[in-house]
Structures are given as C-alpha cells and as structure tokens.
Amino acid sequence: MNVNKAILVGRVGSDPVVRETRTGDAVCNVSLATNSGYGDKEKTDWHRVTFFGKLADTVKEYVVKGQELYIEGRISYGKYTDKDGIEKYSTDILANSMQMGSKKGNPVSSTSDGDDSLPF
C-alpha cells in the first residue's frame, strides 16, 4: 500500500490567487505558514497549496490573508526550466479538503453568548 498525505495547520500568507484552466475550472493558490519550535528557536516554513474546482471557489470567496486553515492533501514534486534556462524544483500541496479557522485578530470563540439568531 502507498500513501501520500499531507496535513497542515497554519496561516495564509497572502490573499488567494485565482485563475481558470482552459476548460473554465477554477484553480486557486495560497501560501501557508506553519511554525515549529519555540522562543528564539521558532522556525516558520512556507508551503505552496493548490486548490481545484469547487474547493478553489470556496477559498476564493472566503479565505483572506492571516486566516488559519486546516488542509489535507497530497505532496507533489515538480521540475521546470525558468526563463534563464535554469532547472528549478518545486514542492506543492494539492489540497483535497480544507477547514477554515479564525482570521488574524478575530479568534473563533467556543463559548456561546446566548444569541440564538446565528444559523449554526
């Protein structure tokens, strides 16, 4: 059995970039920052995440810079030649599911204030 699965929880580094394929399907890219370590030894890693189809439409509509995301997908490695003829390598996460968390400075509260007008 083979498994290629990535799970990331981090914050979006910039607003989503959306484009369409020749067939009109949406493709959306975001950069996602994850942190490890603590204090002076904290390290930030940046991940390129790609969404397709309806998931890309959802990201385009609701995700903003600074928002926390939980992403599941697979790792994809690529190789290309840049405009100067230099071979470069890329690593992307091709997302197949996503959950949105809090927006920066706008934490999600797990307590109820008694407002029953909310639809959830």
Backbone torsions as a table, in degrees:
resi	resn	phi	psi	omega
1	MET	NA	139.6	178.1
2	ASN	-114.9	142.7	179.2
3	VAL	-135.3	131.0	172.9
4	ASN	-131.8	95.4	-176.5
5	LYS	-136.9	134.0	176.5
6	ALA	-122.8	138.0	174.0
7	ILE	-126.3	123.6	-179.5
8	LEU	-128.2	141.2	170.0
9	VAL	-129.3	117.9	-177.5
10	GLY	-164.5	-169.5	-178.9
11	ARG	-112.2	142.3	-179.6
12	VAL	-72.0	130.7	-175.9
13	GLY	-84.8	-23.2	178.1
14	SER	-156.5	162.3	179.9
15	ASP	-58.8	148.2	-177.6
16	PRO	-59.5	145.2	175.5
17	VAL	-107.7	123.6	-174.4
18	VAL	-118.3	140.3	173.5
19	ARG	-143.8	173.0	178.7
20	GLU	-120.7	147.9	174.0
21	THR	-78.0	174.3	178.5
22	ARG	-60.3	-29.0	-179.5
23	THR	-86.3	0.0	177.9
24	GLY	91.4	2.9	178.2
25	ASP	-76.2	142.9	-179.3
26	ALA	-79.4	141.3	172.2
27	VAL	-131.0	130.3	-176.1
28	CYS	-130.0	135.6	178.5
29	ASN	-120.4	141.2	171.8
30	VAL	-136.9	156.6	169.2
31	SER	-101.6	137.3	-176.4
32	LEU	-124.1	127.7	179.8
33	ALA	-98.9	130.2	172.5
34	THR	-121.9	146.8	-178.3
35	ASN	-115.5	148.0	173.3
36	SER	-140.3	160.3	-176.7
37	GLY	82.4	-168.1	-179.2
38	TYR	-155.3	159.3	176.9
39	GLY	54.8	-130.9	-178.9
40	ASP	-69.1	-16.4	-176.9
41	LYS	-99.7	10.5	179.3
42	GLU	-70.2	139.0	-178.5
43	LYS	-128.7	137.9	176.1
44	THR	-106.8	129.2	173.8
45	ASP	-110.3	140.5	178.8
46	TRP	-107.9	135.7	-178.3
47	HIS	-124.5	137.4	174.1
48	ARG	-92.0	124.0	-177.1
49	VAL	-119.5	134.0	179.6
50	THR	-119.1	133.4	178.1
51	PHE	-116.6	148.9	-179.1
52	PHE	-127.4	155.4	171.8
53	GLY	60.3	-134.0	-177.2
54	LYS	-63.5	-34.1	177.8
55	LEU	-64.7	-38.5	176.5
56	ALA	-64.0	-40.2	177.4
57	ASP	-62.1	-40.6	179.2
58	THR	-64.3	-45.2	179.4
59	VAL	-61.4	-45.1	179.4
60	LYS	-57.7	-40.8	-174.8
61	GLU	-75.5	-38.4	-167.2
62	TYR	-118.4	-18.9	-173.6
63	VAL	-92.0	137.1	178.6
64	VAL	-132.1	163.7	177.6
65	LYS	-54.3	136.2	178.2
66	GLY	91.1	-11.1	-177.9
67	GLN	-75.3	144.8	177.0
68	GLU	-84.1	136.4	178.3
69	LEU	-130.8	145.2	169.5
70	TYR	-110.3	122.0	-174.5
71	ILE	-127.1	137.0	169.8
72	GLU	-120.4	139.1	179.3
73	GLY	-173.5	-156.7	178.9
74	ARG	-128.1	156.4	-179.6
75	ILE	-87.8	134.7	178.3
76	SER	-128.0	130.0	178.6
77	TYR	-106.9	139.2	-180.0
78	GLY	-135.4	164.2	177.7
79	LYS	-139.4	134.9	179.7
80	TYR	-147.2	167.0	178.0
81	THR	-110.8	125.1	-178.7
82	ASP	-77.6	180.0	-175.1
83	LYS	-64.9	-18.9	178.1
84	ASP	-93.0	5.5	178.6
85	GLY	81.8	13.5	-179.6
86	ILE	-93.6	130.2	177.5
87	GLU	-73.5	132.7	179.0
88	LYS	-128.0	158.5	-179.5
89	TYR	-120.7	148.7	178.9
90	SER	-135.4	152.2	174.3
91	THR	-128.3	124.6	-178.8
92	ASP	-127.9	154.5	170.6
93	ILE	-104.6	119.7	177.2
94	LEU	-95.7	104.9	-171.5
95	ALA	-76.0	140.2	172.5
96	ASN	-120.7	-9.3	171.6
97	SER	-154.9	156.3	-175.3
98	MET	-155.2	142.7	171.8
99	GLN	-128.0	138.3	-179.3
100	MET	-91.7	139.3	175.5
101	GLY	-110.5	-152.9	-176.4
102	SER	-71.9	154.0	171.9
103	LYS	-88.6	151.7	-177.5
104	LYS	-56.6	127.8	-179.5
105	GLY	78.5	4.4	-177.6
106	ASN	-135.1	64.8	-173.2
107	PRO	-62.4	146.9	175.6
108	VAL	-79.0	129.0	-179.0
109	SER	-95.6	138.0	177.8
110	SER	-96.0	2.6	178.7
111	THR	-101.3	153.1	-180.0
112	SER	-102.2	137.0	177.8
113	ASP	-99.9	10.5	177.2
114	GLY	87.6	2.4	-179.9
115	ASP	-79.5	105.8	-177.4
116	ASP	-86.3	3.6	-179.2
117	SER	-80.6	-9.5	179.8
118	LEU	-74.8	141.1	-176.5
119	PRO	-78.6	2.7	-178.9
120	PHE	-138.6	NA	NA
